Amino acid sequence: MKPYTATTRGVRVTVRAFYLEDQSEPATGQYVWAYKVEIANDSEVTVQLLKRTWLITDGQGRTMRVHGDGVVGEQPILDPGESFDYTSGTPLPTPSGFMRGIYHMQVTDTGEAFDALVPPFSLDSPHQEGGVH
């Protein structure tokens, strides 16, 4: 599980993806991954994650956009030095792909909005020929 990391305005996002063999059915074109995300506030201000936007691209280049409030039903508030971890997942119809995204953040004291980059990360399974990275 290679970690992928990006930092925007002191908000560090680290993602690790792993293939879920037990939930996948390659014979029917169903491949499933989980990904663990750590959002760390390395800045000097308190921030809140309000919304997320994901771009999920399969091995044939088809991209699905997912947008919504928070992550896993939460809109975490992170004081300086705090972090928030969660695990989620995604299915694909191909044995590989990649994801990237944005967390729509807000500085709680001022209401200033900014976007924290979620680094692009590879979704690789043992059923592919070569990686997509």
C-alpha atoms as a printed R data frame, in Angstrom:
    type eleno elety resid chain resno       x       y       z
1   ATOM     1    CA   MET     A     1   0.000   0.000   0.000
2   ATOM     2    CA   LYS     A     2   1.959   2.940  -1.298
3   ATOM     3    CA   PRO     A     3   0.961   6.183   0.455
4   ATOM     4    CA   TYR     A     4   0.027   9.178  -1.679
5   ATOM     5    CA   THR     A     5   0.278  12.596   0.007
6   ATOM     6    CA   ALA     A     6  -0.568  16.203  -0.881
7   ATOM     7    CA   THR     A     7  -0.507  19.332   1.305
8   ATOM     8    CA   THR     A     8  -2.585  22.452   0.674
9   ATOM     9    CA   ARG     A     9  -2.383  25.432   3.057
10  ATOM    10    CA   GLY     A    10  -1.180  23.188   5.853
11  ATOM    11    CA   VAL     A    11  -3.850  20.524   5.351
12  ATOM    12    CA   ARG     A    12  -2.031  17.250   4.623
13  ATOM    13    CA   VAL     A    13  -4.038  14.488   2.953
14  ATOM    14    CA   THR     A    14  -2.549  10.984   2.831
15  ATOM    15    CA   VAL     A    15  -4.295   8.113   1.031
16  ATOM    16    CA   ARG     A    16  -3.569   4.379   0.905
17  ATOM    17    CA   ALA     A    17  -5.660   2.161  -1.367
18  ATOM    18    CA   PHE     A    18  -5.985  -1.603  -1.231
19  ATOM    19    CA   TYR     A    19  -7.774  -4.104  -3.423
20  ATOM    20    CA   LEU     A    20 -10.561  -6.133  -1.818
21  ATOM    21    CA   GLU     A    21 -10.305  -9.577  -3.377
22  ATOM    22    CA   ASP     A    22 -13.119 -10.972  -1.204
23  ATOM    23    CA   GLN     A    23 -15.605  -8.343  -2.432
24  ATOM    24    CA   SER     A    24 -14.542  -8.414  -6.084
25  ATOM    25    CA   GLU     A    25 -15.899 -10.672  -8.832
26  ATOM    26    CA   PRO     A    26 -13.556 -10.380 -11.829
27  ATOM    27    CA   ALA     A    27 -15.680 -12.843 -13.851
28  ATOM    28    CA   THR     A    28 -18.571 -10.349 -13.786
29  ATOM    29    CA   GLY     A    29 -16.464  -7.180 -14.123
30  ATOM    30    CA   GLN     A    30 -16.732  -6.106 -10.481
31  ATOM    31    CA   TYR     A    31 -13.512  -4.899  -8.826
32  ATOM    32    CA   VAL     A    32 -13.609  -3.254  -5.392
33  ATOM    33    CA   TRP     A    33 -11.064  -1.184  -3.481
34  ATOM    34    CA   ALA     A    34 -10.974   0.372  -0.049
35  ATOM    35    CA   TYR     A    35  -8.974   3.479   0.679
36  ATOM    36    CA   LYS     A    36  -7.848   4.875   4.001
37  ATOM    37    CA   VAL     A    37  -7.519   8.642   4.272
38  ATOM    38    CA   GLU     A    38  -5.770  10.718   6.904
39  ATOM    39    CA   ILE     A    39  -6.500  14.450   6.923
40  ATOM    40    CA   ALA     A    40  -4.011  16.262   9.151
41  ATOM    41    CA   ASN     A    41  -4.108  19.933  10.054
42  ATOM    42    CA   ASP     A    42  -0.480  21.066  10.082
43  ATOM    43    CA   SER     A    43  -1.527  24.738   9.870
44  ATOM    44    CA   GLU     A    44  -1.940  27.264  12.670
45  ATOM    45    CA   VAL     A    45  -5.702  27.758  12.183
46  ATOM    46    CA   THR     A    46  -8.751  25.593  12.849
47  ATOM    47    CA   VAL     A    47 -10.345  24.216   9.669
48  ATOM    48    CA   GLN     A    48 -13.478  22.287   8.800
49  ATOM    49    CA   LEU     A    49 -14.108  19.901   5.918
50  ATOM    50    CA   LEU     A    50 -17.488  20.861   4.461
51  ATOM    51    CA   LYS     A    51 -17.779  19.004   1.142
52  ATOM    52    CA   ARG     A    52 -15.874  16.619  -1.095
53  ATOM    53    CA   THR     A    53 -15.499  16.117  -4.824
54  ATOM    54    CA   TRP     A    54 -14.049  12.870  -6.207
55  ATOM    55    CA   LEU     A    55 -13.084  12.023  -9.766
56  ATOM    56    CA   ILE     A    56 -12.950   8.242 -10.197
57  ATOM    57    CA   THR     A    57 -11.461   7.020 -13.475
58  ATOM    58    CA   ASP     A    58 -11.603   3.397 -14.597
59  ATOM    59    CA   GLY     A    59  -9.042   1.568 -16.714
60  ATOM    60    CA   GLN     A    60 -10.823   2.599 -19.941
61  ATOM    61    CA   GLY     A    61 -10.609   6.324 -19.099
62  ATOM    62    CA   ARG     A    62 -14.259   6.771 -18.088
63  ATOM    63    CA   THR     A    63 -14.536   9.262 -15.220
64  ATOM    64    CA   MET     A    64 -17.320   9.484 -12.664
65  ATOM    65    CA   ARG     A    65 -17.701  12.635 -10.534
66  ATOM    66    CA   VAL     A    66 -18.959  12.253  -6.963
67  ATOM    67    CA   HIS     A    67 -19.792  15.378  -4.951
68  ATOM    68    CA   GLY     A    68 -21.382  15.646  -1.530
69  ATOM    69    CA   ASP     A    69 -21.319  16.918   2.014
70  ATOM    70    CA   GLY     A    70 -18.451  15.879   4.294
71  ATOM    71    CA   VAL     A    71 -16.873  12.439   4.360
72  ATOM    72    CA   VAL     A    72 -18.441   9.262   5.790
73  ATOM    73    CA   GLY     A    73 -21.331  11.335   7.133
74  ATOM    74    CA   GLU     A    74 -19.109  13.791   9.015
75  ATOM    75    CA   GLN     A    75 -17.850  17.338   8.539
76  ATOM    76    CA   PRO     A    76 -14.813  17.164  10.813
77  ATOM    77    CA   ILE     A    77 -13.375  20.238  12.517
78  ATOM    78    CA   LEU     A    78  -9.609  20.035  12.946
79  ATOM    79    CA   ASP     A    79  -7.718  22.229  15.354
80  ATOM    80    CA   PRO     A    80  -4.022  22.798  14.644
81  ATOM    81    CA   GLY     A    81  -2.157  19.508  15.095
82  ATOM    82    CA   GLU     A    82  -5.289  17.340  14.899
83  ATOM    83    CA   SER     A    83  -6.095  14.726  12.289
84  ATOM    84    CA   PHE     A    84  -9.123  12.774  11.098
85  ATOM    85    CA   ASP     A    85  -8.954   9.257   9.615
86  ATOM    86    CA   TYR     A    86 -11.593   7.377   7.711
87  ATOM    87    CA   THR     A    87 -11.932   4.427   5.367
88  ATOM    88    CA   SER     A    88 -14.209   4.237   2.353
89  ATOM    89    CA   GLY     A    89 -14.327   2.326  -0.892
90  ATOM    90    CA   THR     A    90 -15.185   2.277  -4.553
91  ATOM    91    CA   PRO     A    91 -16.088  -0.327  -7.177
92  ATOM    92    CA   LEU     A    92 -14.891  -0.250 -10.782
93  ATOM    93    CA   PRO     A    93 -15.847  -2.281 -13.863
94  ATOM    94    CA   THR     A    94 -12.142  -2.613 -14.781
95  ATOM    95    CA   PRO     A    95  -9.194  -4.214 -12.931
96  ATOM    96    CA   SER     A    96  -7.453  -0.861 -12.491
97  ATOM    97    CA   GLY     A    97  -8.083   2.856 -12.330
98  ATOM    98    CA   PHE     A    98  -7.316   5.887 -10.244
99  ATOM    99    CA   MET     A    99  -8.960   8.491  -8.067
100 ATOM   100    CA   ARG     A   100  -8.280  12.108  -7.236
101 ATOM   101    CA   GLY     A   101 -10.276  14.745  -5.469
102 ATOM   102    CA   ILE     A   102 -10.754  17.912  -3.497
103 ATOM   103    CA   TYR     A   103 -11.897  18.552   0.042
104 ATOM   104    CA   HIS     A   104 -13.779  21.829   0.226
105 ATOM   105    CA   MET     A   105 -12.512  23.355   3.476
106 ATOM   106    CA   GLN     A   106 -13.232  26.426   5.564
107 ATOM   107    CA   VAL     A   107 -11.144  28.329   8.088
108 ATOM   108    CA   THR     A   108 -13.522  28.335  11.057
109 ATOM   109    CA   ASP     A   109 -12.495  31.732  12.523
110 ATOM   110    CA   THR     A   110 -12.818  33.734   9.296
111 ATOM   111    CA   GLY     A   111 -15.144  31.643   7.126
112 ATOM   112    CA   GLU     A   112 -12.537  31.722   4.338
113 ATOM   113    CA   ALA     A   113 -13.050  28.833   1.927
114 ATOM   114    CA   PHE     A   114 -10.256  26.889   0.241
115 ATOM   115    CA   ASP     A   115  -9.812  23.574  -1.518
116 ATOM   116    CA   ALA     A   116  -7.426  20.940  -0.161
117 ATOM   117    CA   LEU     A   117  -6.078  18.615  -2.832
118 ATOM   118    CA   VAL     A   118  -6.544  14.867  -2.468
119 ATOM   119    CA   PRO     A   119  -3.559  13.403  -4.326
120 ATOM   120    CA   PRO     A   120  -4.225  11.177  -7.324
121 ATOM   121    CA   PHE     A   121  -3.867   7.547  -6.284
122 ATOM   122    CA   SER     A   122  -3.761   4.321  -8.209
123 ATOM   123    CA   LEU     A   123  -6.311   1.516  -7.906
124 ATOM   124    CA   ASP     A   124  -4.420  -1.615  -8.888
125 ATOM   125    CA   SER     A   125  -5.587  -5.221  -8.709
126 ATOM   126    CA   PRO     A   126  -3.784  -8.487  -9.379
127 ATOM   127    CA   HIS     A   127  -6.115  -8.934 -12.404
128 ATOM   128    CA   GLN     A   128  -4.488  -6.227 -14.539
129 ATOM   129    CA   GLU     A   129  -1.509  -6.068 -16.811
130 ATOM   130    CA   GLY     A   130   0.755  -3.358 -15.390
131 ATOM   131    CA   GLY     A   131  -0.209  -0.460 -13.127
132 ATOM   132    CA   VAL     A   132  -2.063   2.685 -14.038
133 ATOM   133    CA   HIS     A   133   0.039   4.994 -11.866
